[in-house]
Amino acid sequence: MALTEVAARKAVPGEKPQKLADGNGLYLLVQPSGAKLWRWDYRYAAKRKTMSFGPYPEVGLAAARDACIDARRILRTGDDPMEMRKADKRERLIQAGNSFQSAAESWFSIWSKGRSEQHRFQVWRRLETDVFPSLGPKPVSSITAPEIVRVVQAIEKRGVLDLAYRQFQKVSQILRHSVVLGWVERNVAAEVRPADFLPPKKAKNHARVSAKELPGLLRGIEAYQGTPVTRLAMKIMALTFVRTSELREAPWSEVDLDRARWEIPADRMKMPSPHIIPLSRQAVEAFRVLKIVTGAGQYVFPGDRDRTKCMSNNTILKALERMGYKGMMTGHGFRGVASTQLHEMGYDHDHIELQLAHMERDEVSAAYNYAQYLQPRAEMMQAWADFLDECLHNP
């Protein structure tokens, strides 16, 4: 006689375990402790085995019967239902461990080596904000190209097209790393290109002043009424024409005033070799003034509110805007001004490109370039500083 829900509910424990049979090997095991457990007895490979379907009443009679039917179906195919369930569980555990976020953490542990703390923080924070909410918990083997497209398009809809392109690249790198880990057989992000679903990126033309406007800009920097650190940051940027990030993230350990040299390590430059900036007399003087103000801290250009962090990436741009140069000049614009003027002054194109850190350097040629060109670059940088002085005092 088949078991009923009422009989299961009213079953009273005894001194010994009791089996309340339902049929086809399924029964409710009532323990002396009062626990009620669904069990199914079956034979596989000439051995008697018992499979558990969970406790009652969490698993009701109907659910236990359905589980038994599924198990018997597997048994008829020639497989062991209990071993199949163990294999499924192992697979689920593997899939849970092989999530996109786990793959990202593994990728990040390798990618982040040699990157600056600020760069590492920004990349991981953007993944946490833009990618992990949708893809983070998903097994990498289950992620599809359309899912990636939706994540990236959502970023683009916020009006940050460049970030959408960069995040697509990061997702692709993480999935490619998953191939290396053996978690997937292919990188599904490689099946699409950003140009297939994102608007084209507009070419960047960094605003910059003309040669005629340069003297006025230099006078504006000298008369700047904001913080001394920001004023000196603009002055040093004009003298060295480094990238904004290279300037604001600089620690004092990179600057050797006795040797008149600023050496940015390869990890910050994202290049095979360090980038050396020979410092003119004027640049050394500006750094010495800064040393009095910020020399006790880590960063040459610390933040206004938190001096344990570097200057904000908008500080110089906002200062230029307050000076009346909104839409006319950016921090990056100093590089364009220097490149144009130095070419007009007759300096070697390769020397200029090396000083701008534009030229690709492999590990073999890097040392040669430094040995061969450092002295003429130092002479060029001094000439550039003298040219700026001339613009400032004799426009």
MIZA-694258 format. One record per residue (C-alpha): residue number from 1; chain; x negated, y negated, z. Coordinates in Angstrom, 3 decimals. Layout:
// residues N
+-----+---+----------+----------+----------+
!   k ! c !       xx !       yy !       zz !
+-----+---+----------+----------+----------+
! NUM ! A !        X !        Y !        Z !
...
+-----+---+----------+----------+----------+
This chain:
// residues 395
+-----+---+----------+----------+----------+
!   k ! c !       xx !       yy !       zz !
+-----+---+----------+----------+----------+
!   1 ! A !    0.000 !    0.000 !    0.000 !
!   2 ! A !   -1.402 !   -3.405 !   -1.007 !
!   3 ! A !   -2.323 !   -5.894 !    1.662 !
!   4 ! A !   -0.039 !   -8.900 !    2.206 !
!   5 ! A !   -0.899 !  -12.453 !    3.233 !
!   6 ! A !    1.201 !  -12.024 !    6.387 !
!   7 ! A !   -0.629 !   -8.835 !    7.383 !
!   8 ! A !   -3.990 !  -10.499 !    6.804 !
!   9 ! A !   -3.019 !  -13.506 !    8.882 !
!  10 ! A !   -1.596 !  -11.423 !   11.783 !
!  11 ! A !   -4.418 !   -8.864 !   11.902 !
!  12 ! A !   -5.654 !   -8.542 !   15.491 !
!  13 ! A !   -9.276 !   -7.582 !   16.270 !
!  14 ! A !   -9.941 !   -4.366 !   18.142 !
!  15 ! A !  -12.917 !   -2.821 !   19.903 !
!  16 ! A !  -14.314 !   -1.603 !   16.585 !
!  17 ! A !  -14.345 !   -3.125 !   13.076 !
!  18 ! A !  -11.146 !   -2.493 !   11.093 !
!  19 ! A !  -10.656 !   -2.260 !    7.328 !
!  20 ! A !   -7.334 !   -3.463 !    5.910 !
!  21 ! A !   -7.297 !   -2.046 !    2.370 !
!  22 ! A !   -5.790 !   -3.888 !   -0.588 !
!  23 ! A !   -6.757 !   -1.524 !   -3.430 !
!  24 ! A !   -9.490 !   -0.961 !   -6.017 !
!  25 ! A !  -12.062 !   -0.995 !   -3.223 !
!  26 ! A !  -11.079 !   -4.436 !   -1.906 !
!  27 ! A !  -10.405 !   -4.756 !    1.826 !
!  28 ! A !  -10.348 !   -7.239 !    4.676 !
!  29 ! A !  -12.897 !   -6.380 !    7.362 !
!  30 ! A !  -11.676 !   -7.479 !   10.807 !
!  31 ! A !  -14.557 !   -7.738 !   13.277 !
!  32 ! A !  -14.217 !   -7.367 !   17.083 !
!  33 ! A !  -15.301 !  -11.021 !   17.303 !
!  34 ! A !  -12.166 !  -12.004 !   15.388 !
!  35 ! A !  -13.978 !  -12.826 !   12.131 !
!  36 ! A !  -12.143 !  -11.673 !    8.984 !
!  37 ! A !  -14.306 !  -11.007 !    5.920 !
!  38 ! A !  -13.445 !   -9.923 !    2.401 !
!  39 ! A !  -15.442 !   -6.927 !    1.175 !
!  40 ! A !  -15.435 !   -4.818 !   -1.962 !
!  41 ! A !  -16.959 !   -1.338 !   -2.153 !
!  42 ! A !  -18.152 !   -0.058 !   -5.518 !
!  43 ! A !  -20.686 !    2.342 !   -7.012 !
!  44 ! A !  -23.529 !    1.317 !   -9.310 !
!  45 ! A !  -26.305 !    3.606 !  -10.563 !
!  46 ! A !  -24.919 !    6.395 !   -8.378 !
!  47 ! A !  -25.260 !    4.257 !   -5.237 !
!  48 ! A !  -22.527 !    2.908 !   -2.988 !
!  49 ! A !  -22.707 !   -0.866 !   -2.637 !
!  50 ! A !  -20.669 !   -3.523 !   -0.821 !
!  51 ! A !  -20.077 !   -7.041 !   -2.117 !
!  52 ! A !  -18.831 !   -9.987 !   -0.025 !
!  53 ! A !  -16.204 !  -12.437 !   -1.252 !
!  54 ! A !  -16.235 !  -14.764 !    1.765 !
!  55 ! A !  -14.285 !  -15.246 !    5.016 !
!  56 ! A !  -10.523 !  -15.332 !    5.499 !
!  57 ! A !   -8.588 !  -17.657 !    5.562 !
!  58 ! A !  -11.098 !  -19.916 !    3.746 !
!  59 ! A !  -10.796 !  -17.412 !    0.888 !
!  60 ! A !   -7.142 !  -16.391 !    0.601 !
!  61 ! A !   -5.779 !  -13.052 !   -0.574 !
!  62 ! A !   -5.136 !  -14.263 !   -4.145 !
!  63 ! A !   -8.656 !  -15.718 !   -4.472 !
!  64 ! A !  -10.205 !  -12.501 !   -3.132 !
!  65 ! A !   -8.255 !  -10.450 !   -5.669 !
!  66 ! A !   -9.395 !  -12.752 !   -8.503 !
!  67 ! A !  -13.005 !  -12.381 !   -7.376 !
!  68 ! A !  -12.595 !   -8.611 !   -7.283 !
!  69 ! A !  -11.137 !   -8.568 !  -10.808 !
!  70 ! A !  -14.102 !  -10.617 !  -12.104 !
!  71 ! A !  -16.577 !   -8.308 !  -10.374 !
!  72 ! A !  -14.925 !   -5.180 !  -11.766 !
!  73 ! A !  -15.036 !   -6.728 !  -15.253 !
!  74 ! A !  -18.815 !   -7.210 !  -14.906 !
!  75 ! A !  -19.180 !   -3.653 !  -13.619 !
!  76 ! A !  -17.382 !   -2.278 !  -16.710 !
!  77 ! A !  -19.972 !   -4.007 !  -18.940 !
!  78 ! A !  -22.704 !   -1.976 !  -17.247 !
!  79 ! A !  -24.128 !   -4.744 !  -15.042 !
!  80 ! A !  -24.342 !   -4.861 !  -11.268 !
!  81 ! A !  -21.925 !   -7.627 !  -10.095 !
!  82 ! A !  -23.910 !   -8.361 !   -6.939 !
!  83 ! A !  -27.208 !   -8.673 !   -8.813 !
!  84 ! A !  -25.536 !  -10.879 !  -11.391 !
!  85 ! A !  -24.276 !  -13.164 !   -8.628 !
!  86 ! A !  -27.760 !  -13.346 !   -7.115 !
!  87 ! A !  -29.188 !  -14.223 !  -10.530 !
!  88 ! A !  -26.561 !  -16.942 !  -11.002 !
!  89 ! A !  -27.399 !  -18.359 !   -7.591 !
!  90 ! A !  -31.104 !  -18.377 !   -8.385 !
!  91 ! A !  -30.387 !  -20.150 !  -11.666 !
!  92 ! A !  -28.285 !  -22.771 !   -9.902 !
!  93 ! A !  -31.069 !  -23.359 !   -7.400 !
!  94 ! A !  -33.586 !  -23.674 !  -10.197 !
!  95 ! A !  -31.334 !  -26.073 !  -12.079 !
!  96 ! A !  -30.804 !  -28.152 !   -8.935 !
!  97 ! A !  -34.572 !  -28.360 !   -8.464 !
!  98 ! A !  -35.078 !  -29.117 !  -12.158 !
!  99 ! A !  -32.999 !  -32.278 !  -12.080 !
! 100 ! A !  -33.867 !  -35.314 !  -14.165 !
! 101 ! A !  -34.904 !  -37.173 !  -11.007 !
! 102 ! A !  -37.222 !  -34.307 !   -9.999 !
! 103 ! A !  -38.755 !  -34.432 !  -13.469 !
! 104 ! A !  -39.078 !  -38.216 !  -13.148 !
! 105 ! A !  -40.869 !  -37.858 !   -9.811 !
! 106 ! A !  -43.321 !  -35.381 !  -11.333 !
! 107 ! A !  -43.876 !  -37.629 !  -14.369 !
! 108 ! A !  -44.284 !  -40.711 !  -12.168 !
! 109 ! A !  -46.941 !  -39.029 !   -9.995 !
! 110 ! A !  -49.103 !  -38.711 !  -13.127 !
! 111 ! A !  -48.106 !  -41.870 !  -14.993 !
! 112 ! A !  -48.589 !  -44.159 !  -11.968 !
! 113 ! A !  -52.262 !  -43.322 !  -11.486 !
! 114 ! A !  -54.297 !  -46.399 !  -12.287 !
! 115 ! A !  -51.254 !  -48.688 !  -12.497 !
! 116 ! A !  -50.924 !  -51.708 !  -10.235 !
! 117 ! A !  -48.648 !  -51.502 !   -7.215 !
! 118 ! A !  -46.383 !  -54.169 !   -8.689 !
! 119 ! A !  -46.060 !  -52.328 !  -12.000 !
! 120 ! A !  -45.335 !  -49.002 !  -10.281 !
! 121 ! A !  -42.683 !  -50.626 !   -8.088 !
! 122 ! A !  -40.938 !  -52.293 !  -11.025 !
! 123 ! A !  -40.821 !  -49.159 !  -13.188 !
! 124 ! A !  -39.457 !  -46.943 !  -10.407 !
! 125 ! A !  -36.921 !  -49.547 !   -9.259 !
! 126 ! A !  -35.579 !  -49.879 !  -12.809 !
! 127 ! A !  -35.187 !  -46.114 !  -13.075 !
! 128 ! A !  -33.308 !  -46.091 !   -9.768 !
! 129 ! A !  -31.062 !  -48.913 !  -10.943 !
! 130 ! A !  -30.433 !  -48.053 !  -14.584 !
! 131 ! A !  -31.013 !  -44.337 !  -15.132 !
! 132 ! A !  -30.752 !  -42.214 !  -11.980 !
! 133 ! A !  -27.088 !  -43.018 !  -11.206 !
! 134 ! A !  -26.072 !  -41.273 !  -14.458 !
! 135 ! A !  -28.860 !  -38.799 !  -15.207 !
! 136 ! A !  -30.674 !  -38.347 !  -11.879 !
! 137 ! A !  -28.853 !  -35.328 !  -10.423 !
! 138 ! A !  -28.286 !  -33.574 !  -13.768 !
! 139 ! A !  -30.467 !  -30.586 !  -14.699 !
! 140 ! A !  -32.764 !  -31.722 !  -17.491 !
! 141 ! A !  -31.654 !  -28.703 !  -19.545 !
! 142 ! A !  -28.077 !  -30.009 !  -19.566 !
! 143 ! A !  -28.841 !  -33.572 !  -20.682 !
! 144 ! A !  -27.775 !  -34.404 !  -24.227 !
! 145 ! A !  -28.797 !  -37.135 !  -26.649 !
! 146 ! A !  -25.326 !  -38.781 !  -26.534 !
! 147 ! A !  -25.627 !  -39.077 !  -22.735 !
! 148 ! A !  -28.949 !  -40.860 !  -23.108 !
! 149 ! A !  -27.450 !  -43.162 !  -25.728 !
! 150 ! A !  -24.616 !  -44.123 !  -23.361 !
! 151 ! A !  -27.032 !  -44.898 !  -20.519 !
! 152 ! A !  -29.222 !  -47.097 !  -22.735 !
! 153 ! A !  -26.267 !  -48.858 !  -24.364 !
! 154 ! A !  -24.930 !  -49.744 !  -20.905 !
! 155 ! A !  -28.233 !  -51.511 !  -20.204 !
! 156 ! A !  -28.083 !  -53.383 !  -23.515 !
! 157 ! A !  -24.531 !  -54.559 !  -22.773 !
! 158 ! A !  -25.906 !  -56.449 !  -19.750 !
! 159 ! A !  -27.809 !  -58.628 !  -22.213 !
! 160 ! A !  -31.272 !  -57.143 !  -21.569 !
! 161 ! A !  -32.153 !  -55.634 !  -24.935 !
! 162 ! A !  -35.896 !  -55.380 !  -24.273 !
! 163 ! A !  -35.222 !  -53.472 !  -21.058 !
! 164 ! A !  -32.883 !  -51.095 !  -22.920 !
! 165 ! A !  -35.677 !  -50.268 !  -25.366 !
! 166 ! A !  -38.171 !  -49.756 !  -22.523 !
! 167 ! A !  -35.801 !  -47.542 !  -20.532 !
! 168 ! A !  -35.178 !  -45.359 !  -23.575 !
! 169 ! A !  -38.948 !  -44.913 !  -23.861 !
! 170 ! A !  -39.202 !  -43.971 !  -20.176 !
! 171 ! A !  -36.367 !  -41.432 !  -20.436 !
! 172 ! A !  -38.063 !  -39.906 !  -23.479 !
! 173 ! A !  -41.407 !  -39.734 !  -21.640 !
! 174 ! A !  -39.765 !  -37.993 !  -18.674 !
! 175 ! A !  -38.037 !  -35.442 !  -20.895 !
! 176 ! A !  -41.270 !  -34.839 !  -22.793 !
! 177 ! A !  -42.908 !  -34.214 !  -19.415 !
! 178 ! A !  -40.092 !  -31.724 !  -18.679 !
! 179 ! A !  -41.202 !  -29.781 !  -21.758 !
! 180 ! A !  -44.708 !  -29.627 !  -20.295 !
! 181 ! A !  -43.251 !  -28.392 !  -16.994 !
! 182 ! A !  -41.418 !  -25.645 !  -18.854 !
! 183 ! A !  -38.001 !  -26.871 !  -17.717 !
! 184 ! A !  -36.730 !  -27.477 !  -21.249 !
! 185 ! A !  -37.810 !  -26.331 !  -24.675 !
! 186 ! A !  -37.437 !  -29.671 !  -26.426 !
! 187 ! A !  -37.106 !  -33.384 !  -25.767 !
! 188 ! A !  -33.538 !  -34.232 !  -26.801 !
! 189 ! A !  -34.352 !  -37.968 !  -26.730 !
! 190 ! A !  -36.576 !  -37.377 !  -29.755 !
! 191 ! A !  -33.458 !  -36.536 !  -31.751 !
! 192 ! A !  -32.420 !  -40.197 !  -31.833 !
! 193 ! A !  -34.182 !  -43.523 !  -32.250 !
! 194 ! A !  -33.276 !  -46.768 !  -30.466 !
! 195 ! A !  -32.776 !  -48.397 !  -33.868 !
! 196 ! A !  -29.937 !  -45.914 !  -34.466 !
! 197 ! A !  -27.780 !  -47.402 !  -31.699 !
! 198 ! A !  -29.356 !  -50.650 !  -30.460 !
! 199 ! A !  -29.551 !  -54.059 !  -32.162 !
! 200 ! A !  -32.995 !  -54.876 !  -33.565 !
! 201 ! A !  -35.344 !  -56.720 !  -31.249 !
! 202 ! A !  -36.001 !  -60.304 !  -32.194 !
! 203 ! A !  -39.603 !  -61.260 !  -32.724 !
! 204 ! A !  -40.934 !  -63.243 !  -29.797 !
! 205 ! A !  -42.244 !  -66.696 !  -30.523 !
! 206 ! A !  -43.592 !  -67.969 !  -27.231 !
! 207 ! A !  -43.010 !  -71.682 !  -26.931 !
! 208 ! A !  -46.200 !  -73.715 !  -26.829 !
! 209 ! A !  -47.278 !  -77.291 !  -27.211 !
! 210 ! A !  -49.114 !  -78.623 !  -30.228 !
! 211 ! A !  -52.663 !  -79.964 !  -30.172 !
! 212 ! A !  -51.281 !  -83.509 !  -29.969 !
! 213 ! A !  -49.125 !  -82.590 !  -26.978 !
! 214 ! A !  -51.899 !  -80.779 !  -25.104 !
! 215 ! A !  -53.377 !  -83.872 !  -23.356 !
! 216 ! A !  -49.965 !  -84.795 !  -21.951 !
! 217 ! A !  -49.490 !  -81.259 !  -20.641 !
! 218 ! A !  -52.889 !  -81.284 !  -18.928 !
! 219 ! A !  -52.125 !  -84.629 !  -17.284 !
! 220 ! A !  -48.799 !  -83.223 !  -16.139 !
! 221 ! A !  -50.552 !  -80.266 !  -14.527 !
! 222 ! A !  -53.013 !  -82.549 !  -12.711 !
! 223 ! A !  -50.120 !  -84.659 !  -11.406 !
! 224 ! A !  -47.845 !  -81.738 !  -10.531 !
! 225 ! A !  -46.001 !  -82.408 !   -7.259 !
! 226 ! A !  -45.234 !  -78.789 !   -6.368 !
! 227 ! A !  -47.422 !  -76.454 !   -4.325 !
! 228 ! A !  -51.203 !  -76.612 !   -4.831 !
! 229 ! A !  -51.249 !  -72.887 !   -5.577 !
! 230 ! A !  -48.831 !  -73.301 !   -8.488 !
! 231 ! A !  -50.722 !  -76.320 !   -9.836 !
! 232 ! A !  -54.029 !  -74.433 !   -9.708 !
! 233 ! A !  -52.404 !  -71.369 !  -11.254 !
! 234 ! A !  -51.423 !  -73.433 !  -14.293 !
! 235 ! A !  -54.854 !  -74.997 !  -14.449 !
! 236 ! A !  -56.642 !  -71.641 !  -14.295 !
! 237 ! A !  -54.245 !  -70.202 !  -16.858 !
! 238 ! A !  -55.153 !  -73.045 !  -19.211 !
! 239 ! A !  -58.867 !  -72.430 !  -18.590 !
! 240 ! A !  -58.799 !  -68.631 !  -18.904 !
! 241 ! A !  -55.682 !  -68.017 !  -21.083 !
! 242 ! A !  -54.989 !  -64.663 !  -19.428 !
! 243 ! A !  -51.511 !  -63.137 !  -19.447 !
! 244 ! A !  -49.115 !  -64.325 !  -16.763 !
! 245 ! A !  -49.035 !  -60.911 !  -15.064 !
! 246 ! A !  -52.834 !  -60.681 !  -15.127 !
! 247 ! A !  -53.040 !  -64.033 !  -13.384 !
! 248 ! A !  -50.333 !  -63.781 !  -10.741 !
! 249 ! A !  -51.180 !  -60.182 !   -9.688 !
! 250 ! A !  -54.906 !  -60.914 !   -9.310 !
! 251 ! A !  -56.463 !  -59.953 !   -5.961 !
! 252 ! A !  -59.482 !  -61.824 !   -4.679 !
! 253 ! A !  -61.547 !  -58.640 !   -5.035 !
! 254 ! A !  -61.559 !  -59.136 !   -8.832 !
! 255 ! A !  -63.097 !  -62.612 !   -8.697 !
! 256 ! A !  -66.865 !  -63.035 !   -8.286 !
! 257 ! A !  -67.537 !  -66.763 !   -8.044 !
! 258 ! A !  -71.287 !  -66.326 !   -7.534 !
! 259 ! A !  -71.537 !  -64.560 !  -10.895 !
! 260 ! A !  -68.818 !  -66.760 !  -12.438 !
! 261 ! A !  -66.885 !  -63.718 !  -13.525 !
! 262 ! A !  -63.343 !  -62.406 !  -13.163 !
! 263 ! A !  -63.116 !  -58.684 !  -13.891 !
! 264 ! A !  -59.635 !  -57.184 !  -14.271 !
! 265 ! A !  -59.806 !  -53.380 !  -13.889 !
! 266 ! A !  -58.676 !  -51.043 !  -16.640 !
! 267 ! A !  -55.614 !  -49.873 !  -14.733 !
! 268 ! A !  -54.214 !  -53.405 !  -14.575 !
! 269 ! A !  -55.051 !  -54.016 !  -18.217 !
! 270 ! A !  -53.551 !  -50.684 !  -19.349 !
! 271 ! A !  -56.725 !  -50.253 !  -21.388 !
! 272 ! A !  -59.656 !  -47.808 !  -21.329 !
! 273 ! A !  -61.993 !  -50.422 !  -19.889 !
! 274 ! A !  -61.940 !  -53.501 !  -17.633 !
! 275 ! A !  -61.400 !  -56.963 !  -19.056 !
! 276 ! A !  -64.071 !  -59.517 !  -18.165 !
! 277 ! A !  -63.285 !  -63.213 !  -18.114 !
! 278 ! A !  -66.437 !  -65.373 !  -17.956 !
! 279 ! A !  -65.593 !  -68.344 !  -15.754 !
! 280 ! A !  -66.526 !  -71.861 !  -16.792 !
! 281 ! A !  -67.786 !  -74.360 !  -14.238 !
! 282 ! A !  -64.308 !  -75.889 !  -14.141 !
! 283 ! A !  -62.673 !  -72.507 !  -13.524 !
! 284 ! A !  -65.120 !  -71.685 !  -10.725 !
! 285 ! A !  -64.355 !  -75.044 !   -9.107 !
! 286 ! A !  -60.593 !  -74.363 !   -9.280 !
! 287 ! A !  -61.052 !  -70.900 !   -7.764 !
! 288 ! A !  -63.197 !  -72.342 !   -4.950 !
! 289 ! A !  -60.420 !  -74.768 !   -4.035 !
! 290 ! A !  -57.944 !  -71.869 !   -4.094 !
! 291 ! A !  -60.267 !  -69.831 !   -1.873 !
! 292 ! A !  -59.755 !  -72.372 !    0.894 !
! 293 ! A !  -55.978 !  -72.087 !    0.579 !
! 294 ! A !  -55.381 !  -68.376 !   -0.115 !
! 295 ! A !  -58.745 !  -66.705 !    0.464 !
! 296 ! A !  -57.661 !  -65.086 !    3.735 !
! 297 ! A !  -55.036 !  -62.980 !    1.929 !
! 298 ! A !  -55.100 !  -60.248 !   -0.691 !
! 299 ! A !  -53.802 !  -62.220 !   -3.652 !
! 300 ! A !  -55.338 !  -65.234 !   -5.336 !
! 301 ! A !  -51.815 !  -66.462 !   -6.082 !
! 302 ! A !  -49.521 !  -65.254 !   -3.275 !
! 303 ! A !  -45.775 !  -65.781 !   -3.200 !
! 304 ! A !  -44.322 !  -68.904 !   -1.596 !
! 305 ! A !  -42.058 !  -66.983 !    0.786 !
! 306 ! A !  -43.989 !  -63.761 !    1.311 !
! 307 ! A !  -47.744 !  -64.188 !    1.105 !
! 308 ! A !  -48.279 !  -60.427 !    1.254 !
! 309 ! A !  -46.829 !  -60.266 !   -2.269 !
! 310 ! A !  -48.068 !  -61.902 !   -5.424 !
! 311 ! A !  -46.537 !  -64.957 !   -7.047 !
! 312 ! A !  -43.150 !  -64.506 !   -8.740 !
! 313 ! A !  -43.197 !  -63.989 !  -12.495 !
! 314 ! A !  -41.003 !  -67.083 !  -12.946 !
! 315 ! A !  -43.079 !  -69.494 !  -10.861 !
! 316 ! A !  -45.198 !  -70.917 !  -13.686 !
! 317 ! A !  -42.290 !  -71.062 !  -16.131 !
! 318 ! A !  -40.137 !  -72.958 !  -13.623 !
! 319 ! A !  -43.006 !  -75.339 !  -12.859 !
! 320 ! A !  -43.396 !  -76.125 !  -16.558 !
! 321 ! A !  -39.652 !  -76.716 !  -16.793 !
! 322 ! A !  -39.771 !  -79.162 !  -13.847 !
! 323 ! A !  -42.553 !  -80.986 !  -15.663 !
! 324 ! A !  -40.212 !  -81.480 !  -18.629 !
! 325 ! A !  -41.505 !  -78.668 !  -20.849 !
! 326 ! A !  -38.438 !  -76.442 !  -20.869 !
! 327 ! A !  -38.289 !  -74.694 !  -24.236 !
! 328 ! A !  -41.602 !  -76.331 !  -25.191 !
! 329 ! A !  -44.166 !  -74.356 !  -23.198 !
! 330 ! A !  -44.477 !  -71.044 !  -21.344 !
! 331 ! A !  -47.246 !  -69.360 !  -19.420 !
! 332 ! A !  -47.905 !  -67.185 !  -22.446 !
! 333 ! A !  -48.090 !  -70.311 !  -24.577 !
! 334 ! A !  -51.541 !  -71.140 !  -23.151 !
! 335 ! A !  -52.870 !  -68.092 !  -25.007 !
! 336 ! A !  -51.515 !  -69.289 !  -28.322 !
! 337 ! A !  -52.875 !  -72.808 !  -27.813 !
! 338 ! A !  -56.330 !  -71.459 !  -26.953 !
! 339 ! A !  -56.386 !  -69.056 !  -29.897 !
! 340 ! A !  -55.403 !  -71.753 !  -32.395 !
! 341 ! A !  -57.838 !  -74.355 !  -31.084 !
! 342 ! A !  -60.801 !  -71.971 !  -30.708 !
! 343 ! A !  -60.373 !  -70.787 !  -34.292 !
! 344 ! A !  -60.279 !  -74.424 !  -35.417 !
! 345 ! A !  -63.432 !  -75.064 !  -33.369 !
! 346 ! A !  -65.149 !  -72.370 !  -35.442 !
! 347 ! A !  -65.561 !  -69.592 !  -32.886 !
! 348 ! A !  -65.861 !  -65.986 !  -34.010 !
! 349 ! A !  -62.493 !  -64.276 !  -34.462 !
! 350 ! A !  -63.670 !  -61.082 !  -32.727 !
! 351 ! A !  -64.889 !  -63.027 !  -29.709 !
! 352 ! A !  -61.534 !  -64.796 !  -29.423 !
! 353 ! A !  -59.561 !  -61.572 !  -29.808 !
! 354 ! A !  -61.704 !  -59.817 !  -27.209 !
! 355 ! A !  -61.198 !  -62.666 !  -24.782 !
! 356 ! A !  -57.455 !  -62.492 !  -25.385 !
! 357 ! A !  -57.683 !  -58.695 !  -24.774 !
! 358 ! A !  -56.014 !  -58.159 !  -28.139 !
! 359 ! A !  -58.583 !  -55.825 !  -29.659 !
! 360 ! A !  -58.160 !  -52.106 !  -29.112 !
! 361 ! A !  -61.130 !  -50.637 !  -27.277 !
! 362 ! A !  -61.870 !  -46.971 !  -27.151 !
! 363 ! A !  -64.099 !  -45.668 !  -24.382 !
! 364 ! A !  -67.145 !  -45.460 !  -26.655 !
! 365 ! A !  -66.981 !  -48.941 !  -28.117 !
! 366 ! A !  -65.940 !  -50.726 !  -24.919 !
! 367 ! A !  -69.387 !  -50.839 !  -23.330 !
! 368 ! A !  -70.945 !  -51.959 !  -26.619 !
! 369 ! A !  -68.479 !  -54.810 !  -26.966 !
! 370 ! A !  -69.232 !  -56.040 !  -23.457 !
! 371 ! A !  -72.992 !  -55.917 !  -23.912 !
! 372 ! A !  -72.850 !  -57.452 !  -27.369 !
! 373 ! A !  -70.323 !  -60.221 !  -26.861 !
! 374 ! A !  -70.284 !  -61.221 !  -23.209 !
! 375 ! A !  -72.828 !  -64.030 !  -23.552 !
! 376 ! A !  -71.218 !  -65.676 !  -26.595 !
! 377 ! A !  -67.835 !  -65.324 !  -24.920 !
! 378 ! A !  -69.180 !  -67.076 !  -21.818 !
! 379 ! A !  -70.459 !  -69.905 !  -24.012 !
! 380 ! A !  -67.084 !  -70.071 !  -25.774 !
! 381 ! A !  -65.196 !  -70.238 !  -22.454 !
! 382 ! A !  -67.406 !  -73.108 !  -21.240 !
! 383 ! A !  -66.856 !  -74.949 !  -24.501 !
! 384 ! A !  -63.117 !  -74.431 !  -24.134 !
! 385 ! A !  -63.147 !  -75.857 !  -20.597 !
! 386 ! A !  -65.155 !  -78.847 !  -21.792 !
! 387 ! A !  -62.643 !  -79.344 !  -24.630 !
! 388 ! A !  -59.774 !  -79.384 !  -22.104 !
! 389 ! A !  -61.652 !  -81.935 !  -19.997 !
! 390 ! A !  -62.080 !  -84.098 !  -23.072 !
! 391 ! A !  -58.353 !  -83.807 !  -23.836 !
! 392 ! A !  -57.481 !  -84.752 !  -20.259 !
! 393 ! A !  -59.773 !  -87.755 !  -19.883 !
! 394 ! A !  -60.074 !  -88.988 !  -23.474 !
! 395 ! A !  -56.812 !  -88.096 !  -25.254 !
+-----+---+----------+----------+----------+
